[in-house]
Amino acid sequence: MTPITEAAEEDMETKSDPTEPPDTPPLLTDRLRVWVRDQPPCERIAVAALVEEDELLAREWVRGLLVTERDDGAVSCDWLGFEARYPRAPGLTSSDKAFLALIVAVRFPRNITFWNLESLGDRRLAIVLRAMAKLAGSDAIAVGTRV
């Protein structure tokens, strides 16, 4: 087997996937990542946590309440409107509500109670803990499963 040269890697990166339609718009998560680059750290951390969790952002009503989209395809997040409306959204589990409350609190740092932490489950709890560590300015704290 021959190693891939740098030129070959660059060539692969520039060629589009022949199975994708030529005018496929960028994924919402990619557009959110582009938008959030120029936002305050709390915004970047909250969006990163929501993108990492991915189940809630995949729900159409969450996207409809949180994400605003311009005609040119650029997106942003309306956290204030989302915070006011999401608690009344149908079909939210206690885990969904707890996760969203904590992520909104990351975006708008404030005093909150840690109600329903046990309902988050390991995956969502790890996402929230990583977001809190980043919000505190720490990249040194490892959050994950112990072996």
ChimeraX commands (.cxc) that place a marker at each C-alpha (Angstrom):
marker #1 position 0.00,0.00,0.00 radius 0.5
marker #1 position 1.46,3.39,-0.96 radius 0.5
marker #1 position 1.22,6.37,1.38 radius 0.5
marker #1 position -0.89,9.32,0.35 radius 0.5
marker #1 position 1.23,12.28,-0.65 radius 0.5
marker #1 position 0.45,15.84,0.44 radius 0.5
marker #1 position -0.49,16.73,-3.13 radius 0.5
marker #1 position -2.91,13.82,-3.28 radius 0.5
marker #1 position -4.45,14.87,0.05 radius 0.5
marker #1 position -4.93,18.43,-1.22 radius 0.5
marker #1 position -6.47,17.09,-4.42 radius 0.5
marker #1 position -8.93,14.95,-2.43 radius 0.5
marker #1 position -9.93,17.94,-0.33 radius 0.5
marker #1 position -10.72,20.10,-3.35 radius 0.5
marker #1 position -12.79,17.52,-5.22 radius 0.5
marker #1 position -16.42,17.30,-4.26 radius 0.5
marker #1 position -18.13,14.08,-3.34 radius 0.5
marker #1 position -19.74,12.73,-6.56 radius 0.5
marker #1 position -22.62,11.24,-4.55 radius 0.5
marker #1 position -23.70,14.65,-3.23 radius 0.5
marker #1 position -25.86,16.97,-5.30 radius 0.5
marker #1 position -23.77,19.94,-6.47 radius 0.5
marker #1 position -25.86,22.59,-4.68 radius 0.5
marker #1 position -26.12,20.94,-1.26 radius 0.5
marker #1 position -26.25,23.72,1.35 radius 0.5
marker #1 position -23.86,23.49,4.29 radius 0.5
marker #1 position -25.17,21.67,7.34 radius 0.5
marker #1 position -26.86,23.78,10.01 radius 0.5
marker #1 position -24.21,22.79,12.53 radius 0.5
marker #1 position -21.47,23.99,10.17 radius 0.5
marker #1 position -23.24,27.30,9.64 radius 0.5
marker #1 position -23.68,27.71,13.41 radius 0.5
marker #1 position -19.97,27.06,13.92 radius 0.5
marker #1 position -19.12,29.75,11.35 radius 0.5
marker #1 position -21.48,32.29,12.95 radius 0.5
marker #1 position -20.38,31.63,16.51 radius 0.5
marker #1 position -16.68,32.25,15.80 radius 0.5
marker #1 position -17.19,36.00,16.27 radius 0.5
marker #1 position -19.46,35.69,19.31 radius 0.5
marker #1 position -18.62,35.98,23.03 radius 0.5
marker #1 position -17.19,32.89,24.76 radius 0.5
marker #1 position -20.46,32.06,26.53 radius 0.5
marker #1 position -22.23,31.97,23.15 radius 0.5
marker #1 position -19.54,29.76,21.61 radius 0.5
marker #1 position -19.65,27.36,24.56 radius 0.5
marker #1 position -23.46,27.10,24.58 radius 0.5
marker #1 position -23.63,26.47,20.82 radius 0.5
marker #1 position -20.80,23.92,21.01 radius 0.5
marker #1 position -22.63,22.03,23.76 radius 0.5
marker #1 position -25.89,22.01,21.80 radius 0.5
marker #1 position -24.11,20.84,18.64 radius 0.5
marker #1 position -22.27,18.12,20.59 radius 0.5
marker #1 position -25.50,16.87,22.15 radius 0.5
marker #1 position -27.10,16.89,18.65 radius 0.5
marker #1 position -30.40,15.18,19.56 radius 0.5
marker #1 position -32.19,18.39,20.51 radius 0.5
marker #1 position -30.85,20.40,17.60 radius 0.5
marker #1 position -32.14,17.67,15.28 radius 0.5
marker #1 position -35.70,18.43,16.40 radius 0.5
marker #1 position -37.44,20.82,14.06 radius 0.5
marker #1 position -39.22,22.75,16.81 radius 0.5
marker #1 position -35.92,23.37,18.67 radius 0.5
marker #1 position -34.38,24.75,15.49 radius 0.5
marker #1 position -37.51,26.81,14.88 radius 0.5
marker #1 position -37.41,28.35,18.35 radius 0.5
marker #1 position -33.65,28.91,18.57 radius 0.5
marker #1 position -32.11,29.33,15.12 radius 0.5
marker #1 position -32.81,32.32,12.92 radius 0.5
marker #1 position -31.84,32.12,9.27 radius 0.5
marker #1 position -31.30,34.97,6.84 radius 0.5
marker #1 position -32.02,34.83,3.11 radius 0.5
marker #1 position -28.31,34.33,2.39 radius 0.5
marker #1 position -28.24,31.18,4.55 radius 0.5
marker #1 position -26.40,32.74,7.48 radius 0.5
marker #1 position -27.71,31.68,10.87 radius 0.5
marker #1 position -27.70,32.93,14.45 radius 0.5
marker #1 position -29.27,31.94,17.76 radius 0.5
marker #1 position -32.12,33.78,19.46 radius 0.5
marker #1 position -31.42,32.62,23.02 radius 0.5
marker #1 position -33.75,35.17,24.66 radius 0.5
marker #1 position -36.72,34.08,22.58 radius 0.5
marker #1 position -35.78,30.44,23.01 radius 0.5
marker #1 position -35.51,30.77,26.79 radius 0.5
marker #1 position -38.98,32.25,26.98 radius 0.5
marker #1 position -40.63,29.62,24.78 radius 0.5
marker #1 position -38.89,26.25,25.17 radius 0.5
marker #1 position -40.34,25.32,28.60 radius 0.5
marker #1 position -43.83,25.22,27.06 radius 0.5
marker #1 position -42.80,23.10,24.09 radius 0.5
marker #1 position -44.57,19.74,23.93 radius 0.5
marker #1 position -42.71,16.48,24.27 radius 0.5
marker #1 position -39.81,17.64,26.43 radius 0.5
marker #1 position -38.55,15.06,28.87 radius 0.5
marker #1 position -37.15,16.03,32.26 radius 0.5
marker #1 position -33.70,15.35,30.81 radius 0.5
marker #1 position -34.40,17.69,27.86 radius 0.5
marker #1 position -35.61,20.45,30.20 radius 0.5
marker #1 position -32.66,20.09,32.56 radius 0.5
marker #1 position -30.13,20.10,29.72 radius 0.5
marker #1 position -31.67,23.10,27.98 radius 0.5
marker #1 position -31.94,25.06,31.26 radius 0.5
marker #1 position -28.24,24.47,31.94 radius 0.5
marker #1 position -27.19,25.39,28.39 radius 0.5
marker #1 position -29.26,28.58,28.49 radius 0.5
marker #1 position -27.53,29.36,31.81 radius 0.5
marker #1 position -24.16,28.87,30.10 radius 0.5
marker #1 position -25.23,31.43,27.48 radius 0.5
marker #1 position -26.55,33.84,30.11 radius 0.5
marker #1 position -24.43,33.13,33.20 radius 0.5
marker #1 position -26.53,33.48,36.32 radius 0.5
marker #1 position -27.48,31.70,39.50 radius 0.5
marker #1 position -29.40,28.54,38.76 radius 0.5
marker #1 position -30.43,25.51,40.72 radius 0.5
marker #1 position -29.14,22.12,39.70 radius 0.5
marker #1 position -32.55,20.51,39.66 radius 0.5
marker #1 position -32.93,17.30,37.78 radius 0.5
marker #1 position -29.21,16.67,37.25 radius 0.5
marker #1 position -29.84,12.98,37.75 radius 0.5
marker #1 position -32.17,13.00,34.75 radius 0.5
marker #1 position -29.40,14.16,32.37 radius 0.5
marker #1 position -27.71,10.80,32.00 radius 0.5
marker #1 position -23.97,10.35,31.61 radius 0.5
marker #1 position -23.64,11.74,28.08 radius 0.5
marker #1 position -25.51,15.00,28.67 radius 0.5
marker #1 position -23.93,15.45,32.11 radius 0.5
marker #1 position -20.46,15.18,30.55 radius 0.5
marker #1 position -21.40,17.80,27.93 radius 0.5
marker #1 position -22.66,20.18,30.63 radius 0.5
marker #1 position -19.56,19.63,32.79 radius 0.5
marker #1 position -17.25,20.34,29.84 radius 0.5
marker #1 position -19.23,23.50,29.06 radius 0.5
marker #1 position -18.95,24.65,32.68 radius 0.5
marker #1 position -15.20,24.00,32.71 radius 0.5
marker #1 position -14.78,25.99,29.48 radius 0.5
marker #1 position -16.92,28.80,30.88 radius 0.5
marker #1 position -14.58,28.91,33.87 radius 0.5
marker #1 position -11.65,29.20,31.46 radius 0.5
marker #1 position -10.24,25.73,32.09 radius 0.5
marker #1 position -9.00,23.42,29.38 radius 0.5
marker #1 position -7.14,21.23,31.87 radius 0.5
marker #1 position -10.10,19.45,33.46 radius 0.5
marker #1 position -10.84,16.11,31.82 radius 0.5
marker #1 position -14.47,15.02,31.77 radius 0.5
marker #1 position -15.18,11.49,30.72 radius 0.5
marker #1 position -15.40,7.90,31.82 radius 0.5
marker #1 position -12.87,6.55,34.27 radius 0.5
marker #1 position -11.23,3.28,33.43 radius 0.5
marker link #1:1,2 radius 0.2
marker link #1:2,3 radius 0.2
marker link #1:3,4 radius 0.2
marker link #1:4,5 radius 0.2
marker link #1:5,6 radius 0.2
marker link #1:6,7 radius 0.2
marker link #1:7,8 radius 0.2
marker link #1:8,9 radius 0.2
marker link #1:9,10 radius 0.2
marker link #1:10,11 radius 0.2
marker link #1:11,12 radius 0.2
marker link #1:12,13 radius 0.2
marker link #1:13,14 radius 0.2
marker link #1:14,15 radius 0.2
marker link #1:15,16 radius 0.2
marker link #1:16,17 radius 0.2
marker link #1:17,18 radius 0.2
marker link #1:18,19 radius 0.2
marker link #1:19,20 radius 0.2
marker link #1:20,21 radius 0.2
marker link #1:21,22 radius 0.2
marker link #1:22,23 radius 0.2
marker link #1:23,24 radius 0.2
marker link #1:24,25 radius 0.2
marker link #1:25,26 radius 0.2
marker link #1:26,27 radius 0.2
marker link #1:27,28 radius 0.2
marker link #1:28,29 radius 0.2
marker link #1:29,30 radius 0.2
marker link #1:30,31 radius 0.2
marker link #1:31,32 radius 0.2
marker link #1:32,33 radius 0.2
marker link #1:33,34 radius 0.2
marker link #1:34,35 radius 0.2
marker link #1:35,36 radius 0.2
marker link #1:36,37 radius 0.2
marker link #1:37,38 radius 0.2
marker link #1:38,39 radius 0.2
marker link #1:39,40 radius 0.2
marker link #1:40,41 radius 0.2
marker link #1:41,42 radius 0.2
marker link #1:42,43 radius 0.2
marker link #1:43,44 radius 0.2
marker link #1:44,45 radius 0.2
marker link #1:45,46 radius 0.2
marker link #1:46,47 radius 0.2
marker link #1:47,48 radius 0.2
marker link #1:48,49 radius 0.2
marker link #1:49,50 radius 0.2
marker link #1:50,51 radius 0.2
marker link #1:51,52 radius 0.2
marker link #1:52,53 radius 0.2
marker link #1:53,54 radius 0.2
marker link #1:54,55 radius 0.2
marker link #1:55,56 radius 0.2
marker link #1:56,57 radius 0.2
marker link #1:57,58 radius 0.2
marker link #1:58,59 radius 0.2
marker link #1:59,60 radius 0.2
marker link #1:60,61 radius 0.2
marker link #1:61,62 radius 0.2
marker link #1:62,63 radius 0.2
marker link #1:63,64 radius 0.2
marker link #1:64,65 radius 0.2
marker link #1:65,66 radius 0.2
marker link #1:66,67 radius 0.2
marker link #1:67,68 radius 0.2
marker link #1:68,69 radius 0.2
marker link #1:69,70 radius 0.2
marker link #1:70,71 radius 0.2
marker link #1:71,72 radius 0.2
marker link #1:72,73 radius 0.2
marker link #1:73,74 radius 0.2
marker link #1:74,75 radius 0.2
marker link #1:75,76 radius 0.2
marker link #1:76,77 radius 0.2
marker link #1:77,78 radius 0.2
marker link #1:78,79 radius 0.2
marker link #1:79,80 radius 0.2
marker link #1:80,81 radius 0.2
marker link #1:81,82 radius 0.2
marker link #1:82,83 radius 0.2
marker link #1:83,84 radius 0.2
marker link #1:84,85 radius 0.2
marker link #1:85,86 radius 0.2
marker link #1:86,87 radius 0.2
marker link #1:87,88 radius 0.2
marker link #1:88,89 radius 0.2
marker link #1:89,90 radius 0.2
marker link #1:90,91 radius 0.2
marker link #1:91,92 radius 0.2
marker link #1:92,93 radius 0.2
marker link #1:93,94 radius 0.2
marker link #1:94,95 radius 0.2
marker link #1:95,96 radius 0.2
marker link #1:96,97 radius 0.2
marker link #1:97,98 radius 0.2
marker link #1:98,99 radius 0.2
marker link #1:99,100 radius 0.2
marker link #1:100,101 radius 0.2
marker link #1:101,102 radius 0.2
marker link #1:102,103 radius 0.2
marker link #1:103,104 radius 0.2
marker link #1:104,105 radius 0.2
marker link #1:105,106 radius 0.2
marker link #1:106,107 radius 0.2
marker link #1:107,108 radius 0.2
marker link #1:108,109 radius 0.2
marker link #1:109,110 radius 0.2
marker link #1:110,111 radius 0.2
marker link #1:111,112 radius 0.2
marker link #1:112,113 radius 0.2
marker link #1:113,114 radius 0.2
marker link #1:114,115 radius 0.2
marker link #1:115,116 radius 0.2
marker link #1:116,117 radius 0.2
marker link #1:117,118 radius 0.2
marker link #1:118,119 radius 0.2
marker link #1:119,120 radius 0.2
marker link #1:120,121 radius 0.2
marker link #1:121,122 radius 0.2
marker link #1:122,123 radius 0.2
marker link #1:123,124 radius 0.2
marker link #1:124,125 radius 0.2
marker link #1:125,126 radius 0.2
marker link #1:126,127 radius 0.2
marker link #1:127,128 radius 0.2
marker link #1:128,129 radius 0.2
marker link #1:129,130 radius 0.2
marker link #1:130,131 radius 0.2
marker link #1:131,132 radius 0.2
marker link #1:132,133 radius 0.2
marker link #1:133,134 radius 0.2
marker link #1:134,135 radius 0.2
marker link #1:135,136 radius 0.2
marker link #1:136,137 radius 0.2
marker link #1:137,138 radius 0.2
marker link #1:138,139 radius 0.2
marker link #1:139,140 radius 0.2
marker link #1:140,141 radius 0.2
marker link #1:141,142 radius 0.2
marker link #1:142,143 radius 0.2
marker link #1:143,144 radius 0.2
marker link #1:144,145 radius 0.2
marker link #1:145,146 radius 0.2
marker link #1:146,147 radius 0.2
view
